[in-house]
Each structure stands twice: as structure tokens, then as C-alpha cells.
Amino acid sequence: MAKKYPLTYEEYEKRVIELFIESYPIEYQEIIMDRVNNLLNEDPYFIKFLYNQDCKYYDGNASNAKMIFEDGALKSCPVYNLELLIGGELGCANR
């Protein structure tokens, strides 16, 4: 059976976290991953909500809907939201 969306929720969550973590220097990545885990423990639906929003956009058949699950789009919304919530002073260190 073919997937309806380019990424399953599990793939989406993993990729969003990878993109978020890789924007930090190696020496801070463990600290940042702890922050991500804390956020997801406090609000396990945070990334699920973002995934559902992206799925709705994808279903809307906009001309650029297929791009919504690509790295550029993931960085512009879900990763950016993580930066706002837990990035702190370490945010965007390699950008």
C-alpha cells in the first residue's frame, strides 16, 4: 500500500528533529536534544499538530503542496517553531 503523504508521522518527526539539532555545534547537540525531549514529554502533540497542518496543506492541492515535506519547508515552519520554543541563546549558531 502506498503512503498518502511523502513522509509518515514518524519520518516527519525524525527529520524535523534532525534538521533542528544539526543547526547547532556538536558540543551543544546533546543539550538541545534534552530540550527537545523535555518539550515532547510536556507536549507530545506539538510535532503531531505541525504534521497534521502540513498534511492538510498537502491535501489542499496547492501548486507547491508537494514541497511541504521537503527540508526547506520543514526548516521554515516546524524547525523554526522549535527554535522559537527551545532554541534559547544557542539558537541558529551555525547559520
N, C-alpha and C positions, 0 to 999 in steps of 0.2 A: 504494500500500500504506500503510495506516495505521500510525502508530507504536504500539508496545506500551505505552510509558511517555510521560507528558506531556512529558518532556524527553529528548533524546538525550544521550549522554555529553558530547558537545562543547558542547551548550547548557547542561548542568548545570555543567560546569567553568567556562565563561564566566560564568554567573550567580553562582556561588559566589565567584569572584574579584572580580567587580564589587561584590557586597554587602560583601565584606571590605574592599576598597580604599575604598569610599565612606564607611566609618566613620571615616576619617582626614581631617584637614585637607589641603587641596590641596598645601601645601608639603611634606608628608610622603609623599604618594602614590607618588612615583617611588621613594623609598627602600623603601617597603613592597612595591611591585611587584618590585623587585630581590630582596627576601627571598622572595617567593612563587616567583619564577623559580628561585632557588637551591634552595629546598625541592623543587620539582618536578624539577630536574636531579638532585638527590641521591636522591629517591624518586619516580619517575614514576608509581608506583601509588597514591600517597597519596589523591588525589581519586577515582581509579578504585575504590578499596576503598570509600570512602564512598558512591559512586554505586551500586555493587553491593549494599551494605547497604540503601540506600533502595529499590532495585528489589525486593529480597527482601521488604521490609516491604510495599511496594505489592502484590506478588503474594499476600501473606498475607490479603488481603481484609479487613483490619481496618476498622472503621466509619469511621475517619478517614484511611485509606490514601491517598485522593485528594489530601489536603492535604500529603503528604510532599514534594512537589516545589514547593510554594508558598514565597514569600520568607520567611514567618515560620518555617517548619520548616527551611529552609536556613540561616537565621541561628542557629537554636537548636542545630544539630549541626555541619554541615561548616564553617560560618563560625566558630563558636565554637572548633572544633578548630584552625583556622588561627590564631586569636587566641592560643590556648594555646601553639602551637609557635613562632610568629614575631612575635607582636604586640609583645613587649618593653614598654618603658616608654611607647611611643607608643600602645599598645592602647586601644581604646574612647575615643579622645579626644573624639569628638563625641556621646557618649552620656550 
